[in-house]
Amino acid sequence: MERISRVWAALVAGFLASVLVPAVAWAEESGVADVVRKKKGVSFGGFGLFGAICCLVVVAIIVIAVVMVMKRKR
């Protein structure tokens, strides 16, 4: 179980370093972050709903893959 924890930690760190950090830097540089900050609330219309569904699908695929790997080791 400790090995899986290390793998998840490495995946999260890699994701943060390769995707989120450049995305945040781009948003700050282009002015998108100011537009998002000015909005009063979070709306789930259009792309927001699609993004939420896509995120859930990706998380489900990752969970299924981890479960399958754990079952194979038994």
TILOPA-682527 format. One record per atom (N, C-alpha, C, CB): residue number from 1; chain; atom name; y, x, z. Coordinates in pm, 1 decimal. Each point is the difference from the previous one (the first is absolute). Glycine has a CB too. Example, Ala and Ser with C-alpha at 12.3 -4.5 7.8 and 13.67 -1.06 7.14 Angstrom:
[1 "A" "N" [-569.0 1319.0 780.0]]
[1 "A" "CA" [119.0 -89.0 0.0]]
[1 "A" "C" [120.0 90.0 0.0]]
[1 "A" "CB" [-117.3 -189.2 124.6]]
[2 "A" "N" [222.3 154.2 -196.6]]
[2 "A" "CA" [119.0 82.0 6.0]]
[2 "A" "C" [109.0 -77.0 73.0]]
[2 "A" "CB" [-62.8 118.4 -214.5]]
//
This chain:
[1 "A" "N" [-119.5 82.4 0.0]]
[1 "A" "CA" [119.5 -82.4 0.0]]
[1 "A" "C" [125.8 86.8 0.0]]
[1 "A" "CB" [-125.9 -180.6 120.8]]
[2 "A" "N" [117.0 297.0 -59.8]]
[2 "A" "CA" [115.7 89.1 4.3]]
[2 "A" "C" [37.2 48.0 -139.6]]
[2 "A" "CB" [-65.3 71.8 230.5]]
[3 "A" "N" [-36.2 -51.2 -313.4]]
[3 "A" "CA" [26.1 45.1 -136.8]]
[3 "A" "C" [75.5 -106.4 -79.4]]
[3 "A" "CB" [-207.1 141.6 8.6]]
[4 "A" "N" [171.2 -267.5 10.1]]
[4 "A" "CA" [68.8 -108.8 -69.8]]
[4 "A" "C" [144.7 -7.9 46.3]]
[4 "A" "CB" [-216.4 -127.2 -22.4]]
[5 "A" "N" [241.2 148.5 150.3]]
[5 "A" "CA" [137.0 -1.8 51.7]]
[5 "A" "C" [83.0 110.1 -64.9]]
[5 "A" "CB" [-82.6 -93.9 218.1]]
[6 "A" "N" [23.9 211.3 -233.0]]
[6 "A" "CA" [72.9 109.3 -64.4]]
[6 "A" "C" [27.1 -30.2 -146.3]]
[6 "A" "CB" [-105.0 160.8 158.8]]
[7 "A" "N" [9.5 -224.4 -225.3]]
[7 "A" "CA" [18.9 -35.1 -140.5]]
[7 "A" "C" [112.3 -102.1 -14.3]]
[7 "A" "CB" [-242.9 47.0 -46.0]]
[8 "A" "N" [243.8 -149.4 132.2]]
[8 "A" "CA" [105.9 -100.7 -5.4]]
[8 "A" "C" [135.4 63.0 29.3]]
[8 "A" "CB" [-163.6 -176.5 70.1]]
[9 "A" "N" [169.5 266.5 26.2]]
[9 "A" "CA" [126.9 66.9 31.4]]
[9 "A" "C" [48.5 81.3 -119.2]]
[9 "A" "CB" [-64.0 9.8 242.7]]
[10 "A" "N" [-27.1 57.5 -310.2]]
[10 "A" "CA" [37.6 77.4 -117.5]]
[10 "A" "C" [46.5 -90.7 -113.7]]
[10 "A" "CB" [-163.6 176.8 67.5]]
[11 "A" "N" [96.6 -290.6 -86.1]]
[11 "A" "CA" [41.0 -94.4 -103.6]]
[11 "A" "C" [139.1 -56.8 26.4]]
[11 "A" "CB" [-239.9 -56.5 -36.5]]
[12 "A" "N" [265.8 19.6 159.7]]
[12 "A" "CA" [131.2 -55.3 34.7]]
[12 "A" "C" [108.4 105.7 -17.6]]
[12 "A" "CB" [-108.1 -158.8 162.6]]
[13 "A" "N" [82.7 278.5 -116.3]]
[13 "A" "CA" [98.8 106.7 -14.7]]
[13 "A" "C" [24.4 32.0 -147.3]]
[13 "A" "CB" [-70.3 94.0 221.9]]
[14 "A" "N" [-34.8 -90.5 -300.4]]
[14 "A" "CA" [15.5 24.7 -143.8]]
[14 "A" "C" [76.7 -111.1 -68.5]]
[14 "A" "CB" [-212.4 127.2 2.8]]
[15 "A" "N" [185.4 -251.1 35.3]]
[15 "A" "CA" [72.3 -113.4 -57.1]]
[15 "A" "C" [148.5 7.4 33.8]]
[15 "A" "CB" [-207.6 -139.5 16.7]]
[16 "A" "N" [236.5 166.6 109.7]]
[16 "A" "CA" [140.2 8.5 40.7]]
[16 "A" "C" [72.9 111.6 -72.9]]
[16 "A" "CB" [-62.7 -90.3 222.9]]
[17 "A" "N" [-2.6 204.3 -234.7]]
[17 "A" "CA" [64.5 114.8 -62.6]]
[17 "A" "C" [16.4 -17.4 -150.6]]
[17 "A" "CB" [-95.7 142.7 178.8]]
[18 "A" "N" [0.7 -207.6 -244.2]]
[18 "A" "CA" [5.1 -6.1 -146.0]]
[18 "A" "C" [64.7 -126.5 -56.0]]
[18 "A" "CB" [-202.5 138.0 2.1]]
[19 "A" "N" [207.8 -245.5 74.4]]
[19 "A" "CA" [52.6 -125.2 -53.9]]
[19 "A" "C" [124.9 -47.4 73.4]]
[19 "A" "CB" [-231.0 -59.8 -67.1]]
[20 "A" "N" [222.0 44.6 196.7]]
[20 "A" "CA" [110.5 -61.8 72.2]]
[20 "A" "C" [122.9 89.5 11.5]]
[20 "A" "CB" [-168.5 -128.7 125.3]]
[21 "A" "N" [150.6 255.1 -100.0]]
[21 "A" "CA" [115.7 89.1 16.4]]
[21 "A" "C" [82.4 7.9 -128.8]]
[21 "A" "CB" [-129.0 133.2 170.2]]
[22 "A" "N" [67.1 -109.6 -287.7]]
[22 "A" "CA" [80.9 -1.0 -122.6]]
[22 "A" "C" [61.3 -136.9 -30.9]]
[22 "A" "CB" [-146.2 181.1 -86.2]]
[23 "A" "N" [75.8 -289.1 119.1]]
[23 "A" "CA" [54.0 -133.7 -25.8]]
[23 "A" "C" [123.2 -26.7 85.5]]
[23 "A" "CB" [-229.7 -80.2 -58.8]]
[24 "A" "N" [226.0 119.1 183.9]]
[24 "A" "CA" [115.2 -18.2 88.2]]
[24 "A" "C" [116.4 86.7 -46.6]]
[24 "A" "CB" [-153.4 -52.9 192.6]]
[25 "A" "N" [125.0 175.5 -232.8]]
[25 "A" "CA" [106.4 88.0 -49.0]]
[25 "A" "C" [64.3 -57.6 -126.2]]
[25 "A" "CB" [-119.8 198.6 98.0]]
[26 "A" "N" [37.9 -252.2 -188.6]]
[26 "A" "CA" [54.1 -60.6 -121.8]]
[26 "A" "C" [85.2 -122.0 33.5]]
[26 "A" "CB" [-199.0 82.4 -129.2]]
[27 "A" "N" [153.4 -164.6 222.9]]
[27 "A" "CA" [74.3 -120.4 36.9]]
[27 "A" "C" [135.7 35.9 60.1]]
[27 "A" "CB" [-216.8 -120.6 39.2]]
[28 "A" "N" [220.4 223.1 42.6]]
[28 "A" "CA" [127.0 43.3 59.1]]
[28 "A" "C" [93.4 54.7 -107.1]]
[28 "A" "CB" [-117.7 51.9 215.5]]
[29 "A" "N" [63.7 24.6 -306.5]]
[29 "A" "CA" [81.8 64.1 -102.1]]
[29 "A" "C" [55.1 -100.2 -100.5]]
[29 "A" "CB" [-135.5 206.0 28.6]]
[30 "A" "N" [57.0 -305.8 -64.8]]
[30 "A" "CA" [41.0 -93.7 -103.8]]
[30 "A" "C" [80.6 -118.4 52.2]]
[30 "A" "CB" [-201.0 68.0 -123.6]]
[31 "A" "N" [207.1 -86.4 253.6]]
[31 "A" "CA" [75.9 -111.2 55.7]]
[31 "A" "C" [-82.1 -124.4 26.5]]
[31 "A" "CB" [192.7 90.1 -117.4]]
[32 "A" "N" [-319.7 -86.6 88.0]]
[32 "A" "CA" [-86.8 -115.5 23.9]]
[32 "A" "C" [-9.5 -28.2 150.1]]
[32 "A" "CB" [-131.7 52.4 -209.9]]
[33 "A" "N" [130.7 51.4 290.0]]
[33 "A" "CA" [-12.0 -18.3 145.3]]
[33 "A" "C" [118.2 -78.6 56.0]]
[33 "A" "CB" [-128.3 214.6 14.3]]
[34 "A" "N" [249.0 -193.1 -69.8]]
[34 "A" "CA" [116.9 -74.6 47.0]]
[34 "A" "C" [-12.4 -148.3 -31.2]]
[34 "A" "CB" [139.7 204.0 -31.5]]
[35 "A" "N" [-193.4 -236.8 -85.5]]
[35 "A" "CA" [-18.5 -140.1 -38.2]]
[35 "A" "C" [-100.5 -66.1 92.7]]
[35 "A" "CB" [54.0 54.6 -239.3]]
[36 "A" "N" [-162.4 14.9 270.8]]
[36 "A" "CA" [-103.0 -55.9 87.9]]
[36 "A" "C" [54.7 -18.5 141.0]]
[36 "A" "CB" [-179.1 109.4 -138.6]]
[37 "A" "N" [259.0 -14.4 185.0]]
[37 "A" "CA" [57.2 -11.5 135.2]]
[37 "A" "C" [95.3 -118.1 11.5]]
[37 "A" "CB" [-22.1 246.5 25.9]]
[38 "A" "N" [91.5 -281.3 -133.7]]
[38 "A" "CA" [97.9 -108.3 4.1]]
[38 "A" "C" [-65.9 -137.0 2.8]]
[38 "A" "CB" [158.7 146.3 -121.8]]
[39 "A" "N" [-284.3 -156.5 76.7]]
[39 "A" "CA" [-69.3 -128.6 3.3]]
[39 "A" "C" [-24.2 -41.2 144.7]]
[39 "A" "CB" [-109.8 48.3 -222.6]]
[40 "A" "N" [123.6 -177.0 247.9]]
[40 "A" "CA" [-17.6 -49.6 136.7]]
[40 "A" "C" [-146.1 -11.5 40.1]]
[40 "A" "CB" [212.7 -122.7 -25.1]]
[41 "A" "N" [-299.2 86.2 -66.8]]
[41 "A" "CA" [-140.9 -19.8 33.4]]
[41 "A" "C" [-90.0 51.5 -110.9]]
[41 "A" "CB" [61.4 -199.1 137.1]]
[42 "A" "N" [-188.5 190.7 -113.3]]
[42 "A" "CA" [-98.0 43.2 -98.8]]
[42 "A" "C" [-51.3 -124.2 -71.5]]
[42 "A" "CB" [-66.1 204.5 137.9]]
[43 "A" "N" [78.2 -205.1 -269.9]]
[43 "A" "CA" [-49.3 -114.3 -76.2]]
[43 "A" "C" [-129.5 38.3 -69.7]]
[43 "A" "CB" [234.9 -86.6 -33.1]]
[44 "A" "N" [-327.9 -4.7 27.9]]
[44 "A" "CA" [-129.4 25.8 -62.6]]
[44 "A" "C" [-9.8 -70.8 -134.7]]
[44 "A" "CB" [-104.6 25.8 226.9]]
[45 "A" "N" [212.3 -29.8 -301.0]]
[45 "A" "CA" [-3.2 -61.7 -131.9]]
[45 "A" "C" [-28.2 102.7 -107.5]]
[45 "A" "CB" [159.2 -173.5 78.7]]
[46 "A" "N" [-223.9 131.8 -186.1]]
[46 "A" "CA" [-23.0 86.8 -115.1]]
[46 "A" "C" [-80.7 123.4 31.7]]
[46 "A" "CB" [210.2 -82.5 -89.9]]
[47 "A" "N" [-147.8 198.1 77.6]]
[47 "A" "CA" [-70.0 126.0 18.9]]
[47 "A" "C" [-44.8 19.3 144.9]]
[47 "A" "CB" [133.5 96.0 -187.4]]
[48 "A" "N" [-62.5 -151.9 282.9]]
[48 "A" "CA" [-39.4 13.5 140.1]]
[48 "A" "C" [-136.8 -59.7 26.9]]
[48 "A" "CB" [239.3 -5.9 62.6]]
[49 "A" "N" [-263.3 -110.2 -117.2]]
[49 "A" "CA" [-129.7 -64.4 16.6]]
[49 "A" "C" [-108.5 77.5 -74.1]]
[49 "A" "CB" [113.8 -222.6 24.2]]
[50 "A" "N" [-83.4 265.9 -147.0]]
[50 "A" "CA" [-94.8 81.0 -76.7]]
[50 "A" "C" [-30.5 130.9 73.3]]
[50 "A" "CB" [86.4 -101.4 -214.5]]
[51 "A" "N" [15.5 163.8 270.6]]
[51 "A" "CA" [-19.5 124.7 74.0]]
[51 "A" "C" [-87.3 -19.7 122.6]]
[51 "A" "CB" [220.9 77.5 -81.2]]
[52 "A" "N" [-200.1 -188.9 150.9]]
[52 "A" "CA" [-81.5 -28.0 119.1]]
[52 "A" "C" [-146.1 -21.5 -37.3]]
[52 "A" "CB" [199.9 -101.8 111.6]]
[53 "A" "N" [-224.3 28.4 -219.2]]
[53 "A" "CA" [-137.7 -24.7 -44.4]]
[53 "A" "C" [-64.3 130.1 -46.2]]
[53 "A" "CB" [61.1 -235.1 -67.6]]
[54 "A" "N" [13.5 314.7 -6.4]]
[54 "A" "CA" [-51.4 128.3 -47.5]]
[54 "A" "C" [-35.2 90.7 118.1]]
[54 "A" "CB" [138.6 -21.7 -209.8]]
[55 "A" "N" [-53.4 23.3 309.6]]
[55 "A" "CA" [-24.6 82.4 118.4]]
[55 "A" "C" [-128.3 -44.8 70.7]]
[55 "A" "CB" [248.6 37.4 26.4]]
[56 "A" "N" [-266.9 -165.9 -11.5]]
[56 "A" "CA" [-120.7 -51.4 64.9]]
[56 "A" "C" [-125.0 36.4 -79.1]]
[56 "A" "CB" [133.9 -188.2 95.5]]
[57 "A" "N" [-126.1 182.4 -228.5]]
[57 "A" "CA" [-114.9 35.4 -83.5]]
[57 "A" "C" [-34.2 147.8 16.4]]
[57 "A" "CB" [62.8 -179.9 -164.5]]
[58 "A" "N" [38.1 265.7 165.2]]
[58 "A" "CA" [-23.7 144.0 15.5]]
[58 "A" "C" [-61.9 29.5 136.3]]
[58 "A" "CB" [193.6 49.5 -153.4]]
[59 "A" "N" [-141.6 -111.8 258.3]]
[59 "A" "CA" [-55.7 20.8 133.8]]
[59 "A" "C" [-144.1 -48.7 5.1]]
[59 "A" "CB" [228.9 -23.9 101.4]]
[60 "A" "N" [-258.1 -89.4 -163.7]]
[60 "A" "CA" [-137.4 -52.4 -1.2]]
[60 "A" "C" [-94.4 95.9 -72.2]]
[60 "A" "CB" [90.2 -234.6 4.8]]
[61 "A" "N" [-45.9 293.0 -115.9]]
[61 "A" "CA" [-83.4 95.9 -73.2]]
[61 "A" "C" [-28.3 122.8 85.2]]
[61 "A" "CB" [96.3 -81.2 -216.7]]
[62 "A" "N" [4.3 129.5 286.7]]
[62 "A" "CA" [-19.1 117.4 86.5]]
[62 "A" "C" [-97.3 -31.1 112.3]]
[62 "A" "CB" [231.5 78.1 -53.9]]
[63 "A" "N" [-217.0 -193.7 116.6]]
[63 "A" "CA" [-90.0 -39.1 109.7]]
[63 "A" "C" [-142.8 -13.5 -50.6]]
[63 "A" "CB" [189.0 -119.3 114.9]]
[64 "A" "N" [-207.1 57.5 -229.8]]
[64 "A" "CA" [-134.9 -15.3 -56.6]]
[64 "A" "C" [-60.5 136.4 -29.9]]
[64 "A" "CB" [64.2 -222.3 -98.5]]
[65 "A" "N" [15.5 313.1 43.7]]
[65 "A" "CA" [-50.7 134.1 -31.0]]
[65 "A" "C" [-41.9 73.5 127.1]]
[65 "A" "CB" [148.3 8.0 -202.4]]
[66 "A" "N" [-70.0 -18.9 308.3]]
[66 "A" "CA" [-34.0 66.9 126.1]]
[66 "A" "C" [-127.3 -59.5 58.8]]
[66 "A" "CB" [243.5 47.7 42.4]]
[67 "A" "N" [-257.3 -179.4 -46.0]]
[67 "A" "CA" [-119.6 -65.1 53.4]]
[67 "A" "C" [-123.0 43.1 -78.4]]
[67 "A" "CB" [138.0 -196.5 74.4]]
[68 "A" "N" [-125.3 204.5 -206.6]]
[68 "A" "CA" [-113.7 41.9 -81.6]]
[68 "A" "C" [-40.0 144.4 28.5]]
[68 "A" "CB" [72.7 -160.7 -176.1]]
[69 "A" "N" [24.4 248.0 195.1]]
[69 "A" "CA" [-30.1 140.7 31.6]]
[69 "A" "C" [-67.4 9.1 136.8]]
[69 "A" "CB" [197.2 77.6 -139.2]]
[70 "A" "N" [-149.4 -155.5 236.2]]
[70 "A" "CA" [-59.1 4.4 133.8]]
[70 "A" "C" [-144.5 -53.4 -2.8]]
[70 "A" "CB" [230.6 -28.8 102.5]]
[71 "A" "N" [-257.0 -75.7 -180.2]]
[71 "A" "CA" [-135.8 -53.9 -8.2]]
[71 "A" "C" [-94.2 97.4 -68.1]]
[71 "A" "CB" [94.2 -230.1 -6.5]]
[72 "A" "N" [-44.8 302.9 -91.6]]
[72 "A" "CA" [-84.6 93.8 -72.2]]
[72 "A" "C" [-44.0 115.2 89.2]]
[72 "A" "CB" [117.0 -61.5 -211.2]]
[73 "A" "N" [-35.5 99.8 307.9]]
[73 "A" "CA" [-33.1 111.7 88.6]]
[73 "A" "C" [-108.3 -37.1 100.5]]
[73 "A" "CB" [232.7 84.0 -26.8]]
[74 "A" "N" [-254.3 -211.2 52.1]]
[74 "A" "CA" [-99.3 -43.0 99.7]]
[74 "A" "C" [-137.7 12.8 -48.8]]
[74 "A" "CB" [160.6 -152.3 89.9]]
//
